[in-house]
Amino acid sequence: MRVLRRIAGFDAAGMVSLVLWAARRRHGVPPGALAASYSKAQTATMVLFLVMMAVELVVVEVVLRAFDVAEWIRVPILFLDAYGLLVGFAVVAACVTRPHVVTGRELRIRYGAFFDLRIPRELIASVRTVRAYNESGMVAVRDGRLSVVVASQVNVVVELSEPVTAVRPLGAEERVTTVRFFADEPATLVAALRPAEERAA
């Protein structure tokens, strides 16, 4: 039941994200905060894939009509294909409108509507950029190390002074002390997280 509730929540958040995307607004970015996008590495590929799905939807409908397939068969197929297309665009919209966020109090790491982790800044022991291109999965935890992957990449590593609880997309909770994730402009995000005296040095 918990899994079904979370999936329903993803759908609802995705629909809200479509509205925000159309309005060119972002979710959860307070005034003065740094919004760090992570979607550029995947958006073009995902949109191309969705366009191909839309073409396929039209082609399937034309073929089914050409073979005079009954409406009670065609309509459910058309509905499922259209809904899948809508969900795909909602995923893209959620990633665009829900960036990582850096404020004076916390680092918020997100992946669309699927993942959201808030880390108090006082728990950040160190932060640095890395380059890793062969990551697997989307949200993975191993030996206390969390990876939030975009297009098989991570490029920021945050080490924590004590564990925080990360909630995986389907609800499982994990205690983590290292967080690896991707940002389109990692140097800007890392600079924003470093103490002012360190940035001035």
C-alpha positions, 0 to 999 in steps of 0.5 A: 500500500505504501508503494502505491501511495508513493507512485500516486504521489509521483503522478500528482507531483509530475502533473504539477511539474507540467504546469510549473514547466509551462509557466517557467517556474520552479518548485521549492526554491526560496528567494536568495537560494541557489537553484542548481539544475541537473537535467541538461544532460538528459533532457534532450535525449528524453524529449527525443524519445518522447517524440518518437513515442508520439509518432509511434502512437499515431502510426499504431492508431493509423494501422489499427484503423486500416485493419478495421480493428474494433473501437473497443480494442483501439481506444484502450490502446490509444489511452495507454499510449497517450498516458505513457506519453504524458507521464514521460513528459511529467518526468522531464518537467519534474527534473527541470522544475525541481532542481537541487537547492542551496540555502544558508541552512541546507543542501537539498538534493533532488531527482524530479519527483522521485527523490528529495534529501535535505542535508543541514549545512552544519553536517557537511564536513567536505564537498568536492567535484569528481568525474564519474561516467559509468554509474548505474541506476538512479538512486543507489545506496551501498555501504553508507554511500548514496549516489543520485545519478543522472545520465550515468554520471555523478560529479559532486561528492559531499561527506557528512560529519554524521549520518542522515536518513535518505528515503529511496523512491519506493520508501525504503530508508537508508542511513548515509554518510556520503552523498554523490550526485550530479549538477550541470554546473558542479563548481558553482554548487560546490563554491556555494557550499564552502564557508565564506572564508574558504571561498575568499582564500 
